[in-house]
Amino acid sequence: MSSRYDIEGLLARFLEGQTAAAARLITVLENGGEDAEKVLDAIFSRTGNAYRVGFTGPPGAGKSSLVSRLARRFRSEDAKIGIIAIDPTSPFSGGALLGDRIRMQSLFEDPGVFVRSLASRGSLGGISNCTDEVCDLMDAFGKDMILIETVGVGQSELEIAEKAHTVVVILVPESGDGIQAMKAGLMEIGDIFVMNKSDHSDAEVAAMEIEDSIKLKQVPEGGWRPLVVMTSAKEDRGIGDLAGLIRKHREYLEDNDLMRRKRKKILLSRVRNALMDRMERRLRGSEEVKRIVSGRMEEVYAGRLSPYRLVRELDGIVTIGRSAGPTHGE
């Protein structure tokens, strides 16, 4: 089956630094399949240099505005920035609603900033299924820092901890986010907590609640104890302080040999996910599996056969290398 993309040509232009080629290759990664694997194989040796910062928190916390401000701050220090903004998926088109891209419009004229919105496509973790892959592409494209903004779905935001070196949790005072953060498990993944909209009358009290919660957290000797910073993206206040804390956390990871460990953990997770994805594709493409499922579903409908029994029967037939047939290129 021939590719719908000129992968070799796109990669050649990508390596020349053409942003249009990078954008097209991200589309290839979003579509997945063999073309995406070819791209990832080609660029992987160029990855491992960019520092990845994840931004999460509830909807309306001002994540997009804060990420935009922070990107400008890092650009003033001559860092090349990639921004991945995960947008909710449109129920009509299946694509990203592009709200973040609109809010970050002012960054588009800066050639040192590459902004890309990705559709969450139903992912419960507030991220896109191809977030890791797009991070790799931006890394290989020469970006020094990659800022990843999640959808903001609240209690399902924990996946970002597997994608980023530093996780920044953004909260606001008016909705009792301090308590919500503790319920949602964000206290476990946050390296830095931001109390945004610090001009609000309850901001200091809310920040103190977060600090009190952090004090109760058990941290091993020499471990990182999360820090709290107050910001106002609207008034451009506290952005320098936040940038400084991100640098401080990076230095902590580097000084304690934790960057290497984090990268190994991230890559192990990716191998597992890639294996599961390949197995799923094999199963979907297996005519034998389709035939068996189709033939036995009437028994399931009638209550004579449980779904689990059917799966056990399929498990005896399907292996990674059998029944689903070879994928293209194997």
C-alpha positions in Angstrom: 0.0 0.0 0.0 1.5 3.3 -1.1 1.8 6.2 1.3 -0.4 9.3 0.9 2.6 11.4 2.0 6.1 12.0 0.6 7.7 11.1 3.9 11.3 11.2 2.6 10.7 14.7 1.0 9.0 16.0 4.2 11.9 14.7 6.4 14.5 16.3 4.1 12.7 19.7 4.4 12.2 19.2 8.1 15.9 18.7 8.6 16.5 21.9 6.7 14.4 23.7 9.3 11.2 24.3 7.3 8.3 24.9 9.7 5.8 23.9 7.1 7.4 20.5 6.8 7.4 20.1 10.6 3.7 21.0 10.7 2.9 18.4 8.0 4.8 15.7 9.8 2.8 16.4 12.9 -0.3 15.6 10.9 1.3 12.4 9.8 2.0 11.5 13.5 -1.6 12.3 14.4 -2.9 9.9 11.7 -0.6 7.2 13.1 0.2 3.9 11.3 3.3 3.0 9.3 4.0 6.6 8.0 4.1 7.8 11.6 6.5 5.0 12.6 8.8 5.9 9.6 9.0 9.5 10.8 9.7 8.5 14.4 12.4 6.1 13.4 14.1 8.8 11.3 14.1 11.5 14.0 14.5 9.5 17.2 18.3 9.9 17.3 17.9 13.7 17.4 15.7 13.7 20.5 16.4 13.8 24.2 17.6 17.5 24.3 14.4 19.5 24.9 13.1 20.2 28.4 9.4 19.4 28.7 7.1 21.3 31.0 3.5 20.2 31.5 0.7 22.6 32.6 -2.4 21.2 34.1 -5.3 22.2 36.2 -9.1 22.8 36.1 -10.8 24.7 33.2 -10.8 28.4 33.5 -7.6 28.6 35.5 -5.9 30.7 32.8 -3.5 28.1 31.5 -3.3 29.4 28.0 -2.6 33.0 29.0 0.0 31.9 31.5 1.7 29.6 29.0 1.8 32.5 26.5 3.4 34.8 29.0 5.9 32.2 30.0 6.8 31.5 26.4 7.6 35.2 25.9 9.7 35.2 29.1 11.8 32.2 27.9 12.1 33.7 24.4 13.6 36.9 26.0 16.4 34.5 27.1 16.8 33.3 23.5 15.3 29.8 24.2 13.5 28.2 21.2 10.0 27.2 22.3 7.6 24.5 21.2 4.0 24.7 22.5 1.6 21.8 22.4 -1.9 23.0 23.3 -4.4 20.1 23.8 -7.9 21.3 22.8 -11.2 19.5 23.4 -12.4 17.5 20.4 -15.2 18.8 18.3 -18.2 16.4 18.5 -18.9 17.2 14.8 -15.5 17.1 13.0 -13.4 15.1 15.5 -10.7 17.9 15.4 -9.4 20.3 17.9 -11.6 23.3 18.7 -8.5 25.5 18.4 -9.3 27.8 21.3 -5.8 27.8 22.6 -4.4 28.6 19.2 -6.6 31.6 19.0 -5.5 32.8 22.4 -1.9 32.3 21.5 -2.2 34.3 18.2 0.4 36.9 19.3 3.1 34.2 19.4 2.7 33.1 15.8 4.8 35.9 14.3 7.9 34.8 16.4 9.9 32.3 14.3 11.4 30.9 17.6 8.0 29.7 18.8 6.1 26.7 17.2 2.5 26.4 18.4 0.5 23.3 17.6 -3.0 22.4 18.8 -3.9 18.8 19.1 -7.3 17.2 19.5 -7.8 15.2 22.7 -10.1 12.8 20.7 -11.8 11.5 23.8 -8.6 10.9 25.8 -9.5 11.0 29.5 -6.0 12.2 30.5 -6.5 15.7 29.2 -3.9 15.1 26.5 -3.7 13.7 23.0 -2.7 10.1 22.2 0.2 11.4 20.1 1.6 14.0 22.6 4.8 12.0 23.1 5.4 11.7 19.4 4.8 15.5 18.7 7.2 16.3 21.6 9.8 14.1 19.9 9.3 16.0 16.6 9.6 19.4 18.2 12.7 18.2 20.1 14.3 17.0 16.9 13.3 20.3 15.3 15.7 22.0 17.7 13.3 23.4 20.4 15.0 23.9 23.8 11.8 23.8 25.8 8.4 22.2 25.0 5.4 23.6 26.9 2.4 21.2 27.1 -1.0 22.5 28.0 -3.6 20.0 28.9 -7.3 20.3 28.2 -8.2 21.0 31.9 -10.6 18.2 32.6 -9.9 18.1 36.3 -9.6 14.7 37.9 -8.2 13.0 34.8 -5.2 15.2 34.3 -2.6 12.8 35.8 -1.2 11.4 32.6 0.8 14.6 32.0 3.2 13.3 34.8 4.4 10.6 32.3 5.1 13.2 29.6 6.8 16.1 31.3 10.0 16.6 33.3 8.3 19.4 35.3 4.6 19.5 36.1 3.0 22.8 36.8 -0.4 22.8 38.4 -2.4 26.0 37.8 -5.2 26.9 40.2 -7.4 29.9 40.9 -8.8 31.1 44.2 -12.4 31.7 43.5 -13.5 28.1 43.0 -12.0 26.4 45.9 -9.3 24.8 43.7 -7.1 24.0 46.7 -9.5 21.4 48.0 -10.2 20.2 44.4 -6.5 19.7 43.8 -6.2 17.4 46.8 -9.3 15.4 45.7 -8.1 15.1 42.1 -4.7 13.7 43.0 -2.9 16.8 41.5 -1.0 17.2 44.8 0.8 13.9 43.9 2.0 15.0 40.5 2.6 18.7 40.9 6.2 19.9 41.1 5.2 23.6 41.1 1.8 25.0 42.1 0.6 28.3 40.6 -2.1 30.4 42.2 -3.1 32.4 39.2 -5.3 35.5 39.3 -3.4 36.6 42.3 -5.3 40.0 42.3 -8.3 38.1 43.6 -9.1 38.9 47.3 -8.9 35.2 48.3 -5.6 34.5 46.5 -3.3 34.6 49.5 -5.5 32.4 51.6 -5.9 29.9 48.8 -2.1 29.8 48.3 -1.6 29.2 52.0 -4.0 26.2 51.8 -1.9 24.7 49.1 1.3 25.3 51.1 -0.3 23.7 54.1 -1.2 20.6 52.1 2.3 20.4 50.7 3.7 20.4 54.2 1.7 17.3 55.0 3.1 15.5 52.0 5.8 12.9 52.8 8.9 13.7 50.9 12.0 11.4 51.2 15.2 13.0 52.5 16.7 15.1 49.7 13.5 14.9 47.7 11.8 17.7 45.9 9.1 19.5 48.0 6.7 21.3 45.6 6.7 25.1 45.7 3.9 27.6 45.4 4.0 30.8 43.4 1.4 33.5 42.8 0.9 34.9 39.4 -1.4 37.1 37.3 -1.3 36.3 33.7 -3.7 39.1 33.0 -1.4 41.7 34.6 1.9 39.9 33.7 2.9 39.4 37.3 4.9 36.6 38.8 5.9 35.2 35.4 9.6 35.6 36.1 9.2 33.9 39.5 7.5 30.9 37.8 10.3 30.7 35.2 12.8 30.7 38.0 11.1 27.8 39.8 11.0 25.8 36.6 14.7 26.3 36.2 15.2 25.4 39.9 13.4 22.1 39.5 15.3 21.3 36.3 18.6 21.9 38.2 17.4 19.6 41.0 16.7 16.8 38.5 20.0 17.3 36.8 22.0 17.5 40.0 20.4 14.3 41.4 20.7 12.2 38.2 16.9 12.2 37.9 16.6 13.5 34.4 18.1 10.3 33.0 15.8 8.2 35.2 12.8 10.2 34.1 13.7 9.7 30.4 14.1 5.9 31.0 10.7 5.8 32.7 9.1 7.8 29.9 10.6 5.6 27.2 9.6 2.4 28.9 6.0 3.7 29.1 6.2 4.5 25.4 7.4 1.1 24.4 4.5 -0.5 26.3 2.0 1.9 24.7 3.5 1.3 21.2 3.2 -2.4 21.7 -0.4 -2.2 22.8 -1.2 0.1 19.8 0.4 -2.4 17.3 -1.4 -5.3 18.9 -4.7 -3.4 18.6 -4.0 -2.6 15.0 -3.3 -6.2 14.3 -6.6 -7.3 16.0 -8.6 -4.7 14.1 -7.1 -5.9 10.8 -7.6 -9.6 11.5 -10.2 -11.2 9.3 -10.2 -14.3 11.5 -10.9 -12.3 14.6 -13.7 -10.5 12.8 -15.2 -13.8 11.6 -15.1 -15.4 15.0 -16.6 -12.3 16.8 -19.3 -12.0 14.2 -20.2 -15.6 14.4 -20.3 -15.8 18.2 -21.9 -12.5 19.1 -25.5 -13.9 18.8 -24.6 -16.3 21.6 -23.4 -13.3 23.7 -26.6 -11.4 22.9 -28.7 -14.4 23.9 -26.8 -14.8 27.2 -25.4 -18.2 26.4 -21.8 -16.9 26.1 -20.2 -14.3 28.3 -17.9 -11.6 26.7 -15.1 -12.8 28.8 -15.4 -16.4 27.6 -15.3 -15.2 24.0 -12.2 -13.1 24.7 -10.5 -16.1 26.3 -11.2 -18.1 23.2 -9.8 -15.4 21.0 -6.8 -15.2 23.3 -6.0 -18.7 22.4 -6.0 -17.9 18.7 -4.4 -14.4 18.5 -0.8 -13.7 19.2 1.4 -10.8 18.2 2.7 -12.7 15.2 -0.4 -14.8 14.2 -3.9 -14.5 12.9 -3.9 -10.7 12.4 -1.6 -11.1 9.5 1.5 -9.0 8.8 1.4 -5.3 8.9 2.8 -3.5 5.8 6.6 -3.3 5.8 7.1 -6.4 7.9 
